[in-house]
């Protein structure tokens, strides 16, 4: 397995949506399914959120990442998945907080 640099804005959307699919497009729930599939094929996934036009909401982050973090265990999850942004240095901290806490 290898490492994947995933450009969130180009590969998924530049406007992250709500928590659940039933509430709208590009939801955290939808992205979690994509990420789950990518984790089967790649050892490490660096998600680059630099190109988004709106921010990642807490509900999107917790739905997209927290269930996987709970399933895999924090240490293993964070060893394999990261979310970064050259435009928002606080995104990594926000990602880690909401990945640990299903809100």
Buried (B, 14 or more C-beta within 10 A) or exposed (E): EEEBEBBBBEBBBBEBBBBEBEEEEBBBBBBBEEBEEBBEEBEBBBBBBEBBEEBBBBBBBBBBBBBBBBEBEEEEBBEBBBBBBEEBEEBBEBBBEBBBEEE
